Amino acid sequence: MNLSTTKWVSALHSTSLGLNTLPCCVGLADLHGDGDYKLVIGDYGTEKYNIRLKVFKGIQLIGESVLSDLPAAVAPFINEHVQPSSPSIAVACGASILIYKNLKPFYKFTPPSLEINPVEAEAWHHLEAGHIDTTQLHAVLLKLLHEVQDTYSQTTLGLYDVDYRIFVSDRNAEIFRIKRDVTSIPGPIITMKSDILGLARVGKQLAVACADQTITFFTAKGKRQNKMQLSEPIQGIDTFTYEPKQYVALLVALEKEVRIYCETNLVDRQKVDQPISWIRFGQFGREEGALIIGTKSKETVGPPQAQNRKLNIPRRTKIYVDQAVREREHAQLMHQVFQRDLFMLRLAVTKAFANLMQNSLSSISTKKHEAVEISVEINGFGPIFRMIIKLRAASQPPLQHHWLTFHYNQEWYQFENSLIPVPALVSGMAYEFTTIVRCLCPENGISDDVRVLLVGQEKVIVAALVTMPVSEMSLLD
């Protein structure tokens, strides 16, 4: 592949969002079930202020919710079996897991707290009483660190159902595998030589990025398949999945570049102007595949650059100056003229509508309780024509006791049935009526209008105006 030609199209860009987050707090979800995917971000804000859960449509903020503590992870998920499905958002915040529906708190789950180590509790009490200093407290806590079990950092992907696997990485660069119905783990299946930066599932393989600038591919059982050595520090990895083309690859974020690897083969790269903080790939907006890149901006928070640029304003012409002076001097008169023209326009529209309702010249009735649509077709070359009238009612109560009649020049045309009874018109049903029209003077080459009327007992319901075609001479004459 030619790496000099990028396959990416830059769609949206903003340098003024001021987001402070990590890759684990970024997600994509179809929040309203309309196929328009939104960007969900847990924003750390500044220190302990402005900690919020934000939702973006494109680069525009459309909703946010205040968080009480720093978020540790954000994960959209579907918990309802209805269509269209509306995902919920799980936020690991402080010591609780918050579930949001439509950006509103829906459920809160707090895991049971662990018992406090008695040795650690006693050490803190002695420090508070002044029996020991901070150096001695540090020595006690350091000794306990090797005695108690180490804490874990989990990265999961997939469905927690049927035959699942959960891969857990700890701070000792070890990866454990948890299977269904397994209550104890004998030991790690993978041990890395350097700290683990990220895990990503690529097809049936597990990609592990480490701090020593390496990416290693393993099977689900922990067997190593391939290994790549990069020349730059790795900022993050993500799975590249493009359903329309059935593409599955690995996205790797470096300092100022994003690469796509298929196994160990480099297939594409994208340069970025600023240092990369995190990346996220998935459905965004209406796009099947979109790459979202968060950068480490070193600029001062303020207005966008576009507001500080000097616009290229064209020179004022004499016509523009004269028009501006005229508008200032005659503003009241111009407003009165505009109001008069607007009033005359409304008057003309009202008269036309009143005339339309009075004469019933429209092919669609303007009254809701007598809503009928009429259309007319003319078949034949003459002097004998076939006229087909189609009626469709839209009113809920059936329309009864109606007739089809015709208004025409009796010196030029003759109708076989000049009055046609119409059955009850039921809403949503189509009705078709046919009559024969004979041109009495085909040798004159005349053409005239015929009005088809649907009438009730005392008034015209709807009408259609038809221009008859010029009749040809009869072949039998």
JOMO-V571421 format. One record per residue. PHI is phi in whole degrees, -180 to 180 (999 if undefined). OMEGA is omega in degrees with one decimal (none if undefined). Layout:
phi->PHI omega->OMEGA
phi->PHI omega->OMEGA
This chain:
phi->999 omega->178.2
phi->-79 omega->-174.9
phi->-78 omega->-179.8
phi->-77 omega->179.7
phi->-106 omega->-177.4
phi->-78 omega->178.0
phi->-97 omega->-176.6
phi->-94 omega->175.5
phi->-116 omega->180.0
phi->-73 omega->-175.2
phi->-103 omega->-175.4
phi->-130 omega->-179.4
phi->-155 omega->177.9
phi->-151 omega->178.4
phi->-112 omega->-174.1
phi->-122 omega->-179.3
phi->-75 omega->177.2
phi->65 omega->-178.8
phi->-86 omega->176.3
phi->-131 omega->-173.3
phi->-153 omega->178.0
phi->-124 omega->-178.1
phi->-59 omega->-178.8
phi->-71 omega->-179.3
phi->-105 omega->179.5
phi->-123 omega->179.5
phi->-148 omega->177.4
phi->-124 omega->-176.5
phi->-155 omega->173.4
phi->-88 omega->-168.9
phi->-68 omega->-175.3
phi->-109 omega->178.5
phi->68 omega->-179.5
phi->-108 omega->180.0
phi->82 omega->179.0
phi->-104 omega->-175.1
phi->-81 omega->179.7
phi->-109 omega->177.4
phi->-98 omega->-178.5
phi->-110 omega->-175.6
phi->-133 omega->169.7
phi->-91 omega->-173.6
phi->-90 omega->179.1
phi->-75 omega->-177.9
phi->68 omega->177.8
phi->-116 omega->-177.2
phi->53 omega->-177.7
phi->-106 omega->-176.3
phi->-117 omega->176.0
phi->59 omega->174.5
phi->-83 omega->-172.2
phi->-142 omega->169.1
phi->-98 omega->-172.7
phi->-115 omega->177.7
phi->-124 omega->-178.2
phi->-118 omega->167.6
phi->-109 omega->-167.9
phi->71 omega->174.7
phi->-112 omega->-179.9
phi->-103 omega->178.4
phi->-74 omega->-177.9
phi->-113 omega->179.3
phi->-173 omega->177.8
phi->-155 omega->179.3
phi->-140 omega->-176.7
phi->-76 omega->175.7
phi->-107 omega->-177.4
phi->-82 omega->-178.6
phi->-149 omega->-179.7
phi->-66 omega->177.5
phi->-76 omega->176.7
phi->-99 omega->179.6
phi->-164 omega->176.0
phi->-130 omega->-176.8
phi->-142 omega->171.1
phi->-71 omega->179.4
phi->-153 omega->-179.3
phi->-108 omega->-179.3
phi->-122 omega->179.1
phi->-130 omega->-179.9
phi->-100 omega->178.2
phi->-123 omega->178.7
phi->-121 omega->-3.0
phi->-76 omega->-177.0
phi->-79 omega->178.9
phi->-118 omega->-175.0
phi->-66 omega->170.1
phi->-101 omega->-179.7
phi->-122 omega->176.2
phi->-98 omega->-178.9
phi->-126 omega->173.0
phi->-82 omega->-172.4
phi->-130 omega->-179.4
phi->64 omega->179.8
phi->-100 omega->-175.5
phi->-132 omega->172.8
phi->-114 omega->-177.6
phi->-101 omega->176.9
phi->-109 omega->-178.5
phi->-112 omega->171.2
phi->-125 omega->-177.6
phi->57 omega->178.9
phi->61 omega->176.3
phi->-124 omega->179.9
phi->-59 omega->-176.8
phi->-113 omega->-176.5
phi->-155 omega->178.6
phi->-132 omega->178.8
phi->-122 omega->178.3
phi->-114 omega->178.6
phi->-61 omega->178.4
phi->-62 omega->-177.7
phi->-75 omega->178.4
phi->-83 omega->177.2
phi->-70 omega->-179.8
phi->-74 omega->177.6
phi->-63 omega->-176.8
phi->-64 omega->179.5
phi->-66 omega->179.3
phi->-67 omega->178.9
phi->-62 omega->178.8
phi->-65 omega->179.5
phi->-64 omega->179.2
phi->-67 omega->178.3
phi->-65 omega->178.1
phi->-65 omega->177.8
phi->-66 omega->179.9
phi->-66 omega->179.5
phi->-80 omega->178.9
phi->88 omega->-179.8
phi->-78 omega->178.5
phi->-133 omega->178.0
phi->-105 omega->-176.8
phi->-68 omega->178.6
phi->-66 omega->178.5
phi->-68 omega->176.8
phi->-63 omega->179.0
phi->-62 omega->178.7
phi->-65 omega->178.9
phi->-66 omega->-179.8
phi->-66 omega->178.6
phi->-67 omega->177.4
phi->-68 omega->178.5
phi->-68 omega->-178.8
phi->-60 omega->-179.6
phi->-87 omega->-178.6
phi->-93 omega->-178.9
phi->-83 omega->-179.4
phi->-72 omega->-178.5
phi->-72 omega->175.8
phi->-79 omega->-174.3
phi->-123 omega->172.4
phi->-120 omega->-171.4
phi->-102 omega->171.0
phi->-131 omega->-176.4
phi->-123 omega->178.2
phi->-156 omega->177.5
phi->128 omega->-176.7
phi->-112 omega->178.8
phi->-87 omega->-176.3
phi->-165 omega->178.1
phi->54 omega->-177.1
phi->-100 omega->-174.1
phi->-109 omega->174.1
phi->-133 omega->174.7
phi->-118 omega->178.2
phi->-103 omega->-176.5
phi->-121 omega->176.5
phi->-110 omega->179.2
phi->-109 omega->-177.1
phi->-79 omega->176.2
phi->-96 omega->179.1
phi->62 omega->177.4
phi->-117 omega->-179.4
phi->-121 omega->179.3
phi->-110 omega->178.0
phi->-118 omega->178.8
phi->-114 omega->179.1
phi->-107 omega->-179.8
phi->-66 omega->177.6
phi->63 omega->176.8
phi->-102 omega->-177.7
phi->-100 omega->179.2
phi->-136 omega->-178.0
phi->-113 omega->-178.2
phi->-67 omega->-178.0
phi->177 omega->-179.2
phi->-72 omega->176.2
phi->-94 omega->-179.6
phi->-137 omega->174.6
phi->-128 omega->-179.0
phi->-97 omega->-179.2
phi->-88 omega->-178.3
phi->-138 omega->-179.1
phi->-61 omega->-178.5
phi->-87 omega->179.2
phi->-95 omega->-177.7
phi->-173 omega->175.7
phi->-122 omega->177.2
phi->-150 omega->177.0
phi->-93 omega->-179.9
phi->-118 omega->-174.8
phi->66 omega->177.2
phi->-101 omega->-179.0
phi->-109 omega->176.5
phi->-110 omega->179.4
phi->-95 omega->-177.4
phi->-122 omega->176.8
phi->-101 omega->-175.8
phi->-122 omega->-177.9
phi->-72 omega->178.0
phi->-87 omega->175.9
phi->66 omega->178.9
phi->-123 omega->172.9
phi->-128 omega->-176.2
phi->-119 omega->179.7
phi->-107 omega->-179.4
phi->-127 omega->170.6
phi->-82 omega->179.9
phi->-67 omega->178.7
phi->-94 omega->176.9
phi->95 omega->179.5
phi->-86 omega->-177.8
phi->-75 omega->-179.3
phi->-106 omega->-177.9
phi->-144 omega->178.3
phi->-148 omega->179.0
phi->-121 omega->174.9
phi->-111 omega->-179.1
phi->-99 omega->-176.9
phi->-98 omega->-178.6
phi->-131 omega->175.9
phi->-64 omega->-178.6
phi->-91 omega->178.8
phi->-91 omega->-180.0
phi->172 omega->177.8
phi->-134 omega->177.8
phi->-156 omega->179.9
phi->-86 omega->176.5
phi->-100 omega->-179.7
phi->-129 omega->-179.9
phi->-121 omega->-173.0
phi->-62 omega->-178.5
phi->-58 omega->-179.6
phi->-109 omega->-178.5
phi->57 omega->178.2
phi->-93 omega->174.4
phi->-135 omega->-178.1
phi->-153 omega->-177.9
phi->-117 omega->174.7
phi->-95 omega->-179.7
phi->-124 omega->178.1
phi->-99 omega->175.6
phi->-105 omega->-175.5
phi->-63 omega->179.7
phi->-137 omega->-176.6
phi->-157 omega->174.5
phi->-119 omega->-178.4
phi->-117 omega->174.8
phi->-118 omega->179.1
phi->-117 omega->169.6
phi->-107 omega->-165.6
phi->60 omega->177.6
phi->-109 omega->-177.5
phi->-96 omega->176.3
phi->-79 omega->-176.1
phi->-110 omega->179.7
phi->-164 omega->176.9
phi->-147 omega->-179.7
phi->-136 omega->179.7
phi->-81 omega->178.3
phi->-128 omega->-175.6
phi->-73 omega->-175.0
phi->-114 omega->177.8
phi->-61 omega->-175.6
phi->-88 omega->176.0
phi->-102 omega->179.9
phi->-158 omega->176.5
phi->-135 omega->175.2
phi->-149 omega->179.8
phi->-119 omega->177.7
phi->167 omega->177.1
phi->-76 omega->-177.6
phi->-142 omega->-174.3
phi->67 omega->176.2
phi->-101 omega->-177.6
phi->-83 omega->177.2
phi->-70 omega->-179.1
phi->-142 omega->179.8
phi->-141 omega->177.8
phi->-106 omega->179.6
phi->-108 omega->-175.8
phi->-120 omega->172.8
phi->-102 omega->-174.8
phi->-112 omega->175.7
phi->-92 omega->-177.3
phi->-82 omega->178.5
phi->-101 omega->-178.0
phi->-86 omega->177.3
phi->-73 omega->-179.5
phi->-68 omega->-177.5
phi->-175 omega->-178.8
phi->-68 omega->177.3
phi->-62 omega->-179.3
phi->-62 omega->-177.7
phi->-63 omega->-179.7
phi->-78 omega->-179.0
phi->-97 omega->-179.5
phi->-82 omega->177.7
phi->-82 omega->-178.3
phi->-77 omega->178.4
phi->-86 omega->-176.9
phi->-81 omega->-179.9
phi->-68 omega->179.9
phi->-71 omega->179.5
phi->-79 omega->177.8
phi->-86 omega->-179.7
phi->-65 omega->179.2
phi->-64 omega->179.4
phi->-64 omega->-179.7
phi->-64 omega->179.3
phi->-63 omega->180.0
phi->-67 omega->178.4
phi->-64 omega->178.2
phi->-65 omega->179.8
phi->-63 omega->-179.7
phi->-67 omega->178.6
phi->-69 omega->-175.3
phi->-79 omega->-176.0
phi->-121 omega->-177.4
phi->-64 omega->-178.6
phi->-66 omega->179.8
phi->-65 omega->179.6
phi->-64 omega->177.7
phi->-67 omega->178.4
phi->-64 omega->177.8
phi->-64 omega->178.8
phi->-63 omega->179.5
phi->-64 omega->178.2
phi->-64 omega->179.6
phi->-64 omega->178.3
phi->-65 omega->177.8
phi->-64 omega->179.5
phi->-64 omega->177.3
phi->-65 omega->178.2
phi->-64 omega->178.8
phi->-64 omega->179.9
phi->-64 omega->178.7
phi->-66 omega->179.8
phi->-65 omega->178.0
phi->-64 omega->-179.8
phi->-64 omega->179.2
phi->-68 omega->177.7
phi->-64 omega->177.8
phi->-65 omega->179.2
phi->-66 omega->-179.3
phi->-72 omega->-177.8
phi->-73 omega->-176.4
phi->-94 omega->179.9
phi->53 omega->179.7
phi->-88 omega->-177.4
phi->-82 omega->176.9
phi->-83 omega->177.1
phi->-128 omega->-178.6
phi->-68 omega->-178.1
phi->-93 omega->-179.7
phi->-102 omega->-173.9
phi->-66 omega->-176.7
phi->-79 omega->177.2
phi->-133 omega->-177.4
phi->-78 omega->-179.8
phi->-136 omega->176.2
phi->-109 omega->-177.4
phi->-125 omega->174.8
phi->-141 omega->-174.0
phi->-130 omega->174.7
phi->-123 omega->177.4
phi->-118 omega->178.0
phi->-116 omega->176.9
phi->113 omega->179.9
phi->-105 omega->-178.7
phi->101 omega->-4.8
phi->-73 omega->178.6
phi->-106 omega->179.3
phi->-118 omega->172.8
phi->-111 omega->178.4
phi->-102 omega->-179.7
phi->-114 omega->179.1
phi->-109 omega->179.6
phi->-117 omega->179.0
phi->-120 omega->175.1
phi->-142 omega->-178.6
phi->-94 omega->179.2
phi->-123 omega->179.8
phi->-83 omega->-176.5
phi->-69 omega->177.6
phi->-72 omega->178.6
phi->-62 omega->178.6
phi->-93 omega->-176.2
phi->-124 omega->175.7
phi->61 omega->178.0
phi->-125 omega->-178.0
phi->-135 omega->171.1
phi->-103 omega->177.8
phi->-134 omega->-172.2
phi->-133 omega->175.7
phi->-115 omega->-173.0
phi->-154 omega->177.6
phi->-84 omega->-175.7
phi->-71 omega->177.2
phi->-79 omega->-176.0
phi->-109 omega->-175.3
phi->-131 omega->176.7
phi->-136 omega->-178.9
phi->-100 omega->177.4
phi->-68 omega->176.2
phi->-125 omega->-178.9
phi->-86 omega->178.3
phi->-142 omega->-175.2
phi->-117 omega->176.4
phi->-71 omega->-178.3
phi->-113 omega->176.9
phi->-71 omega->178.8
phi->-62 omega->-178.3
phi->-91 omega->-179.1
phi->-94 omega->-177.6
phi->-61 omega->177.6
phi->88 omega->-179.5
phi->-94 omega->178.1
phi->-105 omega->-179.3
phi->-124 omega->-177.0
phi->-132 omega->-180.0
phi->-129 omega->-175.1
phi->-133 omega->173.8
phi->-145 omega->-179.4
phi->-99 omega->178.8
phi->-118 omega->-179.6
phi->-113 omega->175.4
phi->-85 omega->-174.6
phi->-81 omega->-177.4
phi->-129 omega->-178.4
phi->-68 omega->-177.7
phi->-71 omega->-179.9
phi->-82 omega->-179.3
phi->63 omega->-175.6
phi->-96 omega->175.4
phi->-147 omega->-176.4
phi->-137 omega->-179.6
phi->-90 omega->175.8
phi->-125 omega->179.5
phi->-103 omega->178.2
phi->-101 omega->-173.5
phi->-119 omega->168.1
phi->-103 omega->-172.7
phi->-116 omega->172.6
phi->-100 omega->-179.1
phi->-75 omega->-175.1
phi->-132 omega->-173.1
phi->-150 omega->176.8
phi->-89 omega->-179.5
phi->-84 omega->-177.7
phi->-154 omega->-177.1
phi->-142 omega->176.1
phi->-136 omega->-179.6
phi->-103 omega->-175.6
phi->-121 omega->174.1
phi->-96 omega->-178.1
phi->-71 omega->177.1
phi->-74 omega->176.7
phi->-68 omega->-176.2
phi->-80 omega->172.8
phi->-89 omega->178.9
phi->-73 omega->178.2
phi->-69 omega->179.7
phi->-73 omega->-178.3
phi->-86 omega->-178.8
phi->-78 omega->none
